[in-house]
């Protein structure tokens, strides 16, 4: 361990350790969290940077293997109230559980160019290899969504959903991370109200909490030396170090141990 040469000018605690996940690394800080007097969650009006980072972290480090993606779209007459969209989505998620049994899901919301919301659902169940069974699944999905939204448009029954196999093992993770990084199709149309959450998942999708490996700010900076996104000495270390798990596994840091309760930066 080296002594701390970095003088942190930012109102956050000193680095006390890191947790290594499947692909990413979380940096923990000690100290006292700032007082928060009003913990009431305000209305969500945009896909915030914090929410995008959380989605990217969950998608990158989950142990769930997503094998199927279902895309849900609305007909020409679509709702402009997020509460209606979320109600429809919840009904669809419940229907899938009844049709497929218990399965894992990660979903996220986008807006088409015409302003209509549409949802991508990543699922852990697989699409049948048998052609008849595959067609049956796709028809049931289309019919369920058509019924839930009360479309009445035959064209929507035929084209309102897309059920496709995720062919690459990490394809779904990469898709979700790419979604989180790009902001086009996340801007909320002016006429849309009560957007609510932009993404969600079943309880088994977020990665299990990993032990904290005790280390200092200097230790972390030493591991990151040479990384293209290495923070300068005038900047604090990022809260999440994306795609750096292997770099930290290869270094001789301290063993997991008890540290003061960390405070998120």
N, C-alpha and C positions, 0 to 999 in steps of 0.2 A: 504494500500500500504506500502511496506517496502522499506527501502533505498537500493540503489544499492551497494552491497558488491563485486560483481563480477567485476574484472578489465579486460576488454576485450583486449587481446593482438593482436587481429586480425584487419586488416584494413577494418572495417565495422562499421556502425553506431550502436548506442545503441537500444535496443528493445524499441519500443514505443507502441506496441499493437499487438493484434491477431485478426484474422477473423476466425469464426467457420463455417465450411461447413458441408455437409451431414455426412461425416465420418472423415474428416481430418481437421487440423488446420494450417493456414498460419501465420507465425511469421513476423511481419513488423518491419523494422528498420528505424530510422531517420538519417539525415546527408546528406552528399553530395556524389553523385555517382562518382566514378573515371572517369576521362576523357577517352573517347574512340575516338581516332583519325581516325581510319579506321573502318567504319561500314559496309564495303562490306562483304557479306556473302561468305565464302569460299566454296569449293566443299565439300559436305557431303560424308565422306568415312566410317563412322561407326555410330552405334546406340549409341549416347553419353549418359552419365549418366544423363545429364540435360534433354534430350529428353525423356528418359525412365521415369524419375520422373514426367515430365509433363503429359505423357500419363497415368501413374498410378493415378495421381491426378484427371485428367479429368474423367477417367473411374470410379473412386470411388465416385465422387461427382456429377456427372451428374444427372439430374432429369428424363432423358429419360430412358424408360424401353425398352431394346432391347429384341426382341422376336424371331428373326431368325438369323442364321449365314449361310452365303454363302461362301464357300471356292473355290477359282479359281486357277486352276493349268494349266500348259502348257504341250503340247505333247512332244515327244522325241526331236524334233527340237525346242528349246526354245531360246528366245532372251537373249543376254548378255549386253544389253544397257538399263539402267533404263529409259531413255526417251521413248523408245518403250513400256516398261511395263506400265509406267504411262499414256501414250496415250491410251493403251488398257483399263486400269482401268477406266479412265475418260469416255470413251465411254460406258463402262458397267454401271457405276453409272448413266449416263444419260439415258440409256435404262431402268434401274430399275425405275427411276422417271416416265418415260412414261408408264411403265407397271403397276406400283403400285400407282401412284400419289405421292404427296409430302410426304416424309418420312425422318426420321433421320438415319444417318449412321456413324459408326466409323470403319475405316479399318486399318489394319496393315500388313506389309510385312515381309515375312520370306524366307529362302532359304532351299530347300530340300537337302538331302545328295548328290544327283547327281549334285547340283549346280544350279538347276532351281528355279526361283523365284515363290512364290505362295502367294496369298493374302487372308486374312480372312476379311469378311465384316459383321459387326453386324448391323442389321436393326431393326427398330421399328415396321414394319408391321408383321403380324402373318401368319403362314402357314395355309391354309384352313383345316378344319376338314373333309370336304367331300373328299373321296378318289379320285374321278375323278378330282376335282379341284386341289387337292394336286399334283397329277401326272401331270396335265397340267402346273402348276407353275414350277415344276422341269424340265419338258421338255423345257419350254420357256427359263428358265435360261441357261440350257445346250446349246440349239441352239443359243442363243444370244452370249454367250462367244465363242463358236465354230466359229461363223461367224466373230466376232470381231478380233480374233487372226489369222484368215485365216488358220486354222489348216489343213483341208483336210484329217485328220486321223479319220476314223470312230470310232476307239477305244477311241479317245479323246472326241468325241461327247458323248459317253456313260459314260465316267469316268472323264471328265475334270472339273466337278463341283460337289459340294456337298451342298445340301440345307437341313438344319436341324432345327428343332424346339428347342429353348432354353427353357428347362423345368422348371428350377428354377428361381425364380424372380430375384435374384442377380447373376445368373450364368454367364451372359455375363460380368458383372463388374469384377467378380473374375477371369474369363478367361483372360481378358485384363490386369489386374494387374499382374497375373502370367506370362503372356507373357513379360511384361515390366521388370520383375525381373530376368528372365532367359536369358542368352546370347547365348545359343546354338541355332543354326538356324538363328542368326542375323549376324554372321560373313560373310562379303561380299567375295564371291569367287574371286580369283586373276584375273580371266578373265572378271569379271563383271565391267562395267563402268557406270558412271553417276547414281549412286544409288538413289540420291535424298532423299526425305523424307521417313522415315520408317513408318509413320502413319499419318492419317488425319481424319477429321470429318466434318460433316455439321455444319453450324453456330449455330444451336440450342443445340448442345451437350455440349460445355463447360459450367460449372455451372455459374450462375449469381454471380457477385461480391457481397460479404457480407460486412456488416459494420465492422469497426475497433473498437474493444473494447480496451480502453486505459489500459495499464498495463506496468510493468517494467520487466527487466530480472529476478529479484528475484521472482516476482509474478509467472512468467511462470515456473521457476524452482521449486517453491513450489507446483504447480499443478502437475508437472511431477515426484515429489518425489515418489519413489517406482516403477516407470515404468522400465521394464527390459532394455529399451534402453535409460534411463535417461543419458544425457551427464554429464561428470565429470565437476568439477569446473574449470578445465583447458581448457575445450573445449567450443566453442560457441554453442548456441542452434540451432538445425536444422531449416532450412527454412520451411520445411513441416513436421508436426508432424502427421504421418499416423495413422489412426484409433484411434485418441485421442479426437474426437469431444465430445463424451459423458462425458469424464473426465472433460473437460473444462466447459460444460454446467452445471455440478453439483457444480461448484465452484462460489463463490460470487466475481466475478471480477467487474470492473467498468462498467458503461453503455456505449453504443456506443457513441462516440463523435468525435470532430474534432481534428485531430493531424496533425503535419507536414507531407507533402507528403512522404510516406515511400519509402525506397530504398531497393530493393531486395538484400538479402545477397548472 
